[in-house]
């Protein structure tokens, strides 16, 4: 696991020795240099990525090394990582974006809200009221076995679920593919913080608002990563020559007619589905011509934003 607190694990039981059990299976990892962990993912034989994915799915972890096999059951792991935009794009490769590692995280683009040369005066803030509320929420949550939806929240959930669970194209679609699961988890947290045994509409709406921010952040980070080199090049050229656009003949000529009609069609369809390009039909003296234009360009004015991965 990344650097941070330790998670107590259990040795697999044997006939000679019964495995010790531990009630507290919680671990929070705060990683100020998350790029280091992303680089580790690319090493041959490294198991960090599947371990984190298993932790998100079930909390049942196994280390089957020959000398010291170990396992943890019912673990609850949270990771807060900080990484710059440039590092994230460099080290989070397509494999990890596509295999489910990325979509088990929430991406949040953040930057400082003020300039404090002397660090502010946090020691003067009274955190006692917040600590009391948080402790009350923790005590309440420990007694709960199961949360349910109230009637209004269930109705709202049924309304938003189709859009949350809909498949989306490209690498961005892979990064936000667990939208419905993430929203449920967030809504559950909001309900428990409110000391409520039911997820109410306000908890769900808060979760949806946070998810929208994370989804918009992911779109800002990965929105132009199509997972399709041909589509990326077509988009680059469309933006380069806008606003006049390109016909299909222009696109074929750009690739010196080395790309098949089927490949170009697939890439153009992907650009349209991701709302990165549009087409319009133009009448000519002969057959109508289809011309393509780029739109929804990403604002590159703030490339230095710091990202928090939660």
N, C-alpha and C positions, 0 to 999 in steps of 0.2 A: 504494500500500500504506500501512498505518498507519505512524506514526513508528517508527523503530527502526534496526537495522543495514541495510546496503545489500545488494541482490542484484545481482550482476554479470549483465548481459544481453548478448545477441548481436544485432547488427544483421543483418537478413536478407541473405543473400549475393546478390551481383549479378555480372554478367559482369566488371565492372571491379574488384571488390574481394571477396576471399574473407572470409567472416565470421570474426571471432576466436572461439576456443573457450576455455572456462574449465572446469576440472575441478571446482572447488568451487562447487556450486549451492545451498549451505545458507543459510538465513536464519531467525533467531529474532527475533521481534518481542515486546518486553515493553511493554505499553501500560497504564500506571497509570490512565489515564482513558479506558476503553473506550467510555464513553457518547458521547464525541466522534466515534468511528468509526461508532457506531450512527446518530447523527444524519446523518452523511454519506450513509448508505445511502438515505435518503429523498429525496435531491436528484435532480431530473430529469436523466437522461443519465449519472448516475454509474455507473462500472463496477467499483466496489470489490467488491460482492457476487459477480458472476460471476467476477471474477478469483480471489477466495478459493476459490470452489467449484471452479474449474479446477485451482487449486493442490492441493486435497485429492484430486481425482480422478486427475490425471495428472502434474501438475508442469510441464505445457507451457503457457506463458503467452505472450500476444501483445498488443502495444500497437500498433495499426495507425493511429496518428496520421499525419496527412498529411506533416508536416515531419520527424519523427524516429521512424519505425516501429522497433520493437525486439521481440525475442522471447527467451525463456529456455526451454530444454528440460531436462527431468529435474530441475527445481527441487525442493528439499525445504524446505518452509516450516512453521514452528511459530509459533503465536501464543498468548501468555499475556496475557490481559486481565483487568483488575480493574474491577468496576462494582458499584454498590449495587443492592439488590433493587428499589428504587423506580425507579431509572434504567433498569434492564433492562426492566421491565414497560412503562415509558413509551415507550422509543425502539425496542425490537425489535418492529416491527409484525407484523401477521398475514401480510403478504406474505413477509417474510423468515423467518417461522416455517414457512410452508408451501412455500417454493420450494427448500428444501434448505440454505439458509445456516445455520440454527440446528442442524440435525442433523449438520452436519459439525464441530461443536464438542462438547466435553464440559463439562457444567455441574456445578460443585461449590460447594455452599453451605458457607462457612467462616466462622469467627469466631475472634478471638484466644483463646488457651488460658490466658493469664495477663496480669496487669497489671504492666508494667515501666516505671515512671516515668523511669528512667535508661537504658533501652534494653538492659539485660542486659550480658553480658560475652562477646560472641561472639568477641572477639579472643583469648580464653583457650582456645578450643576447638581441639583438634588435628584438622585435617581431612586430614592426610597419609594415614592408612589409607584413608579414603574416596576420596581422589584416586587412590591407587594402584589400587584396585579398579575405579574408573570408567575409568581409562586402559587397564587390561587388557581391560575390556569393549569399549572403543572399538577397540582394536587387533584384537581378535577379530572384531568385527562387520565391519570393513573387509575381511576376508579371505573373508567368506561371500557366496556367490552366491545361495544358496537355502536356506530352512529347511523342514523337514518335520515332520509329526506323528509321535510315537511311537504304538504300538498302543493304549495305554490312553487317551492324550489324544484320539486320533481317535475312539475309542468314546464318550468323554464329549462330544466336540464334536457328534457325530451325535445325541446325546440332547438337547442343549440348543438345537440349531440351530432346530428348528421353533418354539419359543417366542420365540427372539430375532428371527426373521425374520417373525413373524406381524404382520399389519396391525392397528393399533389406531386407534380413532376419535378425533376431535377434534384440536385443535391440539397437545395433548400427544403424540398418536400421531405427528404430523408431526415433532415435535422429537426423538423417540427412534427415528425410523424406520430409522436405520442402525446398529442395535444389533449385528448380527452382524459388520459390517465393523469397527466400533470395537473389539469384543472381540478379533478376530483381530489387529489392530494392537497392542493392548495386550499380548496374549499373546506376540507376536513380540518386543516390547521387553523383556518379562520374561525370555524365553529368552536374548536377546543379553546382557542384564545378568548372566545366570548363565553366560555363555560356553558356551552349549549350541547345537549345530547342529540340535537337535530341540526342538520345543515339547512339553514334558512336561505331565503332569496338573497339577503344582503351578503351572506358568506359566499354564495355562488357568484354574485356580481363582482365582489371584490376579487375573487379568484380569476374570473374572466378578464377583468381589467389588468391584473398583473400579467396574465398570460399574453394579452395583446401587446403589452410593452415588451415582453420577452420575444414574442414572435416578430415584432417590428425590429427588434435588435438583431435577431437572427437574419432577417431579410437584409438589413444594412450590411451585415458581415458577409453573408454567403449568397446574397441575392443574384449575383452575376456568375456564380459557380454552377454551371449547367450540368456538369458531368459529361459534357459532350464537346470535345475540341472543335468539331466542325461548327456547331452552333455558336460557340464562343467567338470564333473567327467571323462568322456572318454578322453577329451582333456588333463586334468591333468595327467592321467595315460600314455597317449601316449607320452607326453613330458618327463615324468619321466623315461621311459624305452628306449627312442630313443637312437640309430637309428634302433633298431631291429624291432620296430613296433609290432602290435598285429593283429592276425586273428580275425574273428568274433567269433570263438570258445573261443579264449582268452578273448575277451570282455565279452561274456556271463558268462564265469567262474569267471571273476573279480567281477561280481555282484552275484555270487553264483547261477546263473540261475534264479534269482528272477525278471529279467526284460524280457518283451516279445520281440519277434523278431521284431514286429512292432514298439515298442518304440525305440529299438536300431537303427533300420533302419531310423526312423525319425531324431534321433539325429545325426547320421552319415551324413545324407543328409544335415543337417543344417551346420555341420562342413565343409563339402565340399563347400557348397554355399558361406560360409563366408571365404573361402580360408584359413582355419585353419588346415585342414587335407586333405590328399589325399590317394588314394588306388591304389594298383596294384595287378594284378592276377598272381599267381604262379602255375606252373604246378606241379602236384604230381602224384603218382602212381595211385591214384583214381581220384576223382573229383578235378578240379582246386580250389585253395584256394585264398581268397581275404585277403590281408594284408593291414592294415592301418598305416599311418605314420603322425606325426604332422609336420607342417612347418609354416613359417611366425611367429615365436615367437616374442613377443614384448620385446623391449629393456627395462630392468628395471634399467638401470644405473642412471637415474635421476628422482627418485621418489619425489624429493623435489620441482619440478617445480611449480611455482605459476600460477594460471589460471585466466584470465580475461574473464568474461562473458559479451558479448555486445549484 
